[in-house]
Amino acid sequence: MACSDSMLKDRFRGCLLGLAVGDALGGRFEAKAAEHIRARFPTPAALFAYPDDELWYTDDTQMAIGVAEALTAHGEIIEEHLCRAFVSNYVPSRGYGRGARVVLDTMEEGGDYQAVAEKHFPGGSYGNGAAMRVAPVGLMFRDERQQLWEQARRSALPTHRHPLGIEGAQLLALAVSFASHTCRFDREAFFADLLGACESEEYRAKLQSAAEVKTPADLVGLGNRIEALHSVPTSIAAFALTPESFEETVGNLILLGGDTDTLAAMGGAISGAYLGERQLPGRLVGLLETSPKGGAYLGQLADELFSAYERRFRQPSPA
């Protein structure tokens, strides 16, 4: 079932705002053990009722903003412009990992950031840093599978060169694309699409396990760590378990503990791309920070990304 333009625009907004809400709420519990979180918040509903002050996002959203800005300005991922966007948005206190700070500091200084990345992460980073920011690619190239896969790869390369780090970003982008297309979620088709795209046996095995998740407790076995292999499939599985509920998708991920901000950012992006802004928790969207690139800016950026998408893929046919 196809969706109208107005619904699709709402999904672009839902994706970016859902990413930010998940990231900001999850950021409050990063590196905490599941038992610690559940002792205070036994359910997703309790988690979502908790904040009553401004929600500040982390590096996950900040880097996703850079990807979206690069796409709206240029219509595709061009590494030079993407790096410029990363640098212009870079605020180390947002929670960047040590390795990411080293690479971004080198970018900011105009140095050879690729050599630094390769030295700091021998064989390339296989963390989830490329996947956490890739959602705008999944929106922009939702109608062109081959381009989506390539553009997601390009969006990863400035910081992630390991095949598992790159493939994690590609699969997350594909999940966002699938979610943005359907008005009635088909779990079997969703996993068939993702499994068909897998390039590695590692991700194929993980996604097969993800497809078998029946309860929130089953998510534990998929992982809650910073490695893309142990977090991207988890976020995908959480969405597929409760596709009609942003609160349950994001809440179940945070209740796993560990890398809660990135798990919830990725799950929130997929969920928001499916449900749209109108079905996000309005109270928490309203609590997103009022900084120059806070909640209002994210909504505006999503609108600009949607306009860029329309320019790229919906040019009128020649007379």
C-alpha positions as CSV (number, residue, x, y, z in Angstrom):
1,M,0.0,0.0,0.0
2,A,1.5,3.3,-1.1
3,C,1.4,6.4,1.0
4,S,0.4,10.0,0.0
5,D,3.0,12.8,-0.3
6,S,1.6,14.3,2.9
7,M,2.1,11.0,4.8
8,L,5.6,10.6,3.4
9,K,6.6,14.1,4.4
10,D,5.4,13.2,7.9
11,R,7.5,10.1,7.8
12,F,10.6,12.1,7.0
13,R,9.9,14.3,10.0
14,G,9.1,11.2,12.1
15,C,12.4,9.6,11.2
16,L,14.7,12.4,12.2
17,L,12.7,13.4,15.3
18,G,12.3,9.8,16.3
19,L,16.0,9.3,16.0
20,A,16.6,12.4,18.2
21,V,14.0,11.4,20.9
22,G,15.4,7.9,21.1
23,D,19.0,9.2,21.3
24,A,18.2,11.8,23.9
25,L,16.2,9.5,26.1
26,G,18.6,6.7,25.7
27,G,21.5,9.0,26.4
28,R,20.4,9.3,30.0
29,F,21.0,5.6,30.5
30,E,24.1,4.9,28.4
31,A,26.5,2.3,29.8
32,K,24.0,1.4,32.6
33,A,23.2,-2.2,33.3
34,A,19.8,-3.5,32.3
35,E,19.1,-4.4,36.0
36,H,19.9,-0.9,37.1
37,I,17.5,0.7,34.6
38,R,14.7,-1.9,35.2
39,A,14.8,-1.4,38.9
40,R,13.5,2.1,38.4
41,F,11.7,1.8,35.1
42,P,10.2,-1.6,34.7
43,T,8.3,-0.8,31.5
44,P,8.7,1.4,28.4
45,A,5.7,3.4,29.6
46,A,7.5,4.2,32.9
47,L,10.5,5.3,30.9
48,F,8.6,7.6,28.7
49,A,6.7,9.2,31.6
50,Y,10.0,10.0,33.3
51,P,11.5,13.1,31.6
52,D,10.0,16.5,32.5
53,D,13.0,18.6,31.5
54,E,14.8,19.4,28.2
55,L,16.0,16.4,26.2
56,W,19.5,16.9,24.8
57,Y,20.7,14.6,22.1
58,T,24.1,13.1,21.7
59,D,26.7,12.7,18.9
60,D,24.3,10.2,17.2
61,T,21.8,12.9,16.3
62,Q,24.5,15.5,15.7
63,M,26.2,13.3,13.1
64,A,22.9,12.4,11.5
65,I,22.2,16.1,11.1
66,G,25.5,16.4,9.2
67,V,24.4,13.6,6.9
68,A,21.0,15.2,6.3
69,E,22.6,18.6,5.7
70,A,25.1,17.2,3.2
71,L,22.2,15.4,1.3
72,T,20.0,18.5,1.2
73,A,22.8,20.7,-0.1
74,H,24.2,18.3,-2.7
75,G,21.6,15.5,-3.4
76,E,24.2,12.8,-2.7
77,I,27.0,11.9,-0.4
78,I,30.2,13.7,-1.4
79,E,32.9,12.9,1.2
80,E,34.4,16.4,1.2
81,H,31.1,18.0,1.9
82,L,30.0,15.4,4.4
83,C,33.2,15.8,6.4
84,R,32.7,19.6,6.3
85,A,29.2,19.1,7.8
86,F,30.6,16.8,10.5
87,V,33.2,19.4,11.5
88,S,30.8,22.3,11.5
89,N,28.5,20.5,13.9
90,Y,31.2,18.9,16.0
91,V,30.7,19.5,19.8
92,P,33.0,17.0,21.6
93,S,30.9,17.2,24.8
94,R,28.0,15.5,22.9
95,G,29.5,12.2,23.8
96,Y,31.7,11.3,20.9
97,G,33.9,8.2,21.5
98,R,37.6,8.6,21.9
99,G,38.3,7.2,18.4
100,A,35.7,9.4,16.7
101,R,37.2,12.5,18.5
102,V,40.6,11.7,17.2
103,V,39.3,11.4,13.6
104,L,37.1,14.5,13.8
105,D,39.9,16.6,15.4
106,T,42.1,15.6,12.5
107,M,39.3,16.6,10.0
108,E,38.9,19.9,11.8
109,E,42.6,20.6,11.5
110,G,42.7,19.6,7.8
111,G,44.8,16.6,8.3
112,D,44.8,13.1,6.8
113,Y,41.8,11.8,8.8
114,Q,41.7,8.6,6.7
115,A,45.2,7.6,7.8
116,V,44.3,8.5,11.4
117,A,41.2,6.3,11.2
118,E,43.1,3.4,9.8
119,K,45.8,3.7,12.4
120,H,43.4,4.1,15.3
121,F,41.1,1.2,14.2
122,P,43.4,-1.4,12.5
123,G,41.3,-3.0,9.8
124,G,38.7,-0.3,10.2
125,S,36.1,0.5,12.8
126,Y,33.3,-2.0,13.1
127,G,31.4,0.1,15.6
128,N,27.8,1.4,15.1
129,G,28.9,5.0,14.5
130,A,28.1,4.9,10.8
131,A,24.7,3.1,11.4
132,M,23.6,5.6,14.0
133,R,23.8,8.5,11.5
134,V,22.7,6.8,8.3
135,A,18.9,7.2,8.5
136,P,18.8,10.3,6.2
137,V,20.3,8.1,3.4
138,G,17.5,5.6,3.9
139,L,15.0,8.4,3.3
140,M,16.7,10.1,0.4
141,F,17.4,7.0,-1.6
142,R,14.3,5.0,-0.6
143,D,13.3,4.5,-4.2
144,E,16.6,3.4,-5.6
145,R,18.0,0.3,-3.9
146,Q,21.4,0.2,-5.5
147,Q,22.1,3.8,-4.8
148,L,20.9,3.5,-1.2
149,W,23.5,0.7,-0.7
150,E,26.3,2.7,-2.3
151,Q,25.4,6.0,-0.6
152,A,25.2,4.4,2.8
153,R,28.7,3.0,2.1
154,R,30.0,6.4,1.2
155,S,28.4,7.9,4.3
156,A,30.3,5.4,6.5
157,L,33.7,5.7,4.9
158,P,35.1,8.9,6.5
159,T,35.1,7.1,9.9
160,H,34.3,3.4,9.2
161,R,36.3,1.1,6.9
162,H,35.6,-2.3,8.3
163,P,33.1,-4.3,6.2
164,L,30.9,-5.0,9.3
165,G,30.8,-1.3,10.2
166,I,29.8,-0.4,6.7
167,E,27.3,-3.2,6.2
168,G,25.6,-2.3,9.5
169,A,25.0,1.2,8.1
170,Q,23.7,-0.2,4.9
171,L,21.2,-2.5,6.6
172,L,20.0,0.2,8.9
173,A,19.4,2.5,5.9
174,L,17.5,-0.3,4.1
175,A,15.3,-0.8,7.2
176,V,14.5,2.9,7.2
177,S,13.7,2.8,3.5
178,F,11.4,-0.3,3.9
179,A,9.6,1.3,6.9
180,S,9.0,4.6,5.0
181,H,7.4,2.7,2.1
182,T,4.8,0.6,3.9
183,C,1.5,1.6,5.5
184,R,0.8,-1.9,6.8
185,F,3.9,-3.6,8.2
186,D,4.7,-7.0,6.8
187,R,7.2,-8.7,9.2
188,E,8.0,-11.6,6.8
189,A,8.7,-9.2,3.8
190,F,10.8,-6.9,6.0
191,F,13.2,-9.6,7.1
192,A,13.2,-11.2,3.6
193,D,14.3,-7.8,2.2
194,L,17.1,-7.4,4.8
195,L,18.3,-11.0,4.5
196,G,18.4,-10.8,0.8
197,A,20.6,-7.7,1.0
198,C,23.2,-9.3,3.5
199,E,26.7,-9.6,2.2
200,S,28.2,-11.3,5.2
201,E,27.4,-14.5,6.9
202,E,27.7,-12.7,10.2
203,Y,24.8,-10.3,9.5
204,R,22.8,-13.1,7.8
205,A,23.0,-15.2,11.0
206,K,22.1,-12.2,13.2
207,L,19.1,-11.2,11.2
208,Q,17.8,-14.7,11.1
209,S,17.9,-14.6,14.9
210,A,16.3,-11.2,14.8
211,A,13.5,-12.6,12.7
212,E,12.8,-15.2,15.4
213,V,12.4,-12.6,18.2
214,K,8.9,-13.1,19.8
215,T,9.2,-11.1,23.1
216,P,11.3,-8.2,24.4
217,A,13.3,-10.7,26.5
218,D,14.5,-12.3,23.3
219,L,16.3,-9.1,22.3
220,V,18.9,-9.7,24.9
221,G,20.6,-12.4,22.9
222,L,21.2,-10.1,19.9
223,G,23.4,-7.7,21.8
224,N,23.5,-4.2,23.3
225,R,27.1,-3.3,22.5
226,I,28.8,-0.6,20.4
227,E,29.8,-3.0,17.6
228,A,27.4,-2.7,14.7
229,L,26.9,-6.4,14.5
230,H,25.7,-6.5,18.1
231,S,23.4,-3.5,17.9
232,V,22.0,-2.9,14.4
233,P,20.2,-6.2,14.3
234,T,18.9,-5.6,17.8
235,S,17.4,-2.3,16.8
236,I,15.8,-3.8,13.7
237,A,14.4,-6.6,15.7
238,A,12.9,-4.3,18.4
239,F,11.1,-2.3,15.7
240,A,9.8,-5.5,14.0
241,L,8.5,-6.8,17.4
242,T,6.4,-3.7,18.1
243,P,6.0,-1.7,14.8
244,E,2.9,0.1,15.8
245,S,4.4,1.5,19.0
246,F,7.3,4.0,19.1
247,E,7.2,3.9,22.9
248,E,7.7,0.1,23.1
249,T,10.3,-0.1,20.3
250,V,12.5,2.6,21.9
251,G,11.7,1.6,25.5
252,N,12.5,-2.0,25.0
253,L,15.9,-1.1,23.5
254,I,16.8,1.3,26.4
255,L,15.8,-1.4,28.9
256,L,18.5,-3.6,27.5
257,G,21.1,-1.3,29.0
258,G,24.6,-0.9,27.4
259,D,24.8,1.4,24.3
260,T,21.3,2.7,25.0
261,D,21.6,6.0,23.1
262,T,22.6,4.4,19.8
263,L,20.3,1.4,20.1
264,A,17.3,3.8,20.7
265,A,18.4,6.3,18.0
266,M,18.5,3.5,15.4
267,G,15.2,2.0,16.6
268,G,13.6,5.4,16.8
269,A,14.7,6.3,13.3
270,I,13.1,3.1,11.8
271,S,10.0,3.5,14.0
272,G,9.6,7.2,13.1
273,A,10.0,6.4,9.4
274,Y,7.1,4.0,9.7
275,L,4.7,5.8,12.0
276,G,5.5,9.4,11.1
277,E,5.7,12.5,13.3
278,R,2.0,12.4,14.2
279,Q,2.4,9.1,16.0
280,L,5.5,10.0,18.0
281,P,5.1,10.9,21.7
282,G,4.3,14.6,21.3
283,R,5.3,15.5,24.9
284,L,8.9,14.1,24.4
285,V,9.2,15.7,20.9
286,G,8.2,19.0,22.6
287,L,11.0,18.5,25.2
288,L,13.7,18.2,22.6
289,E,16.3,20.9,23.1
290,T,15.7,24.5,21.9
291,S,19.3,25.0,20.8
292,P,19.9,26.4,17.3
293,K,19.9,22.8,15.9
294,G,17.3,21.4,18.3
295,G,13.8,20.0,17.8
296,A,12.5,22.8,15.6
297,Y,15.6,22.6,13.4
298,L,15.3,18.9,13.0
299,G,11.7,19.2,11.7
300,Q,12.8,21.9,9.3
301,L,15.8,19.8,8.2
302,A,13.4,16.9,7.5
303,D,11.2,19.1,5.4
304,E,14.3,20.2,3.4
305,L,15.4,16.6,3.0
306,F,12.0,15.7,1.7
307,S,12.2,18.6,-0.8
308,A,15.6,17.4,-1.9
309,Y,14.2,13.9,-2.3
310,E,11.4,15.1,-4.5
311,R,13.8,17.2,-6.7
312,R,16.0,14.1,-7.2
313,F,13.4,11.4,-7.8
314,R,10.3,13.2,-9.0
315,Q,11.4,15.5,-11.8
316,P,8.6,16.0,-14.3
317,S,9.0,13.9,-17.5
318,P,10.0,15.7,-20.7
319,A,7.0,16.8,-22.8
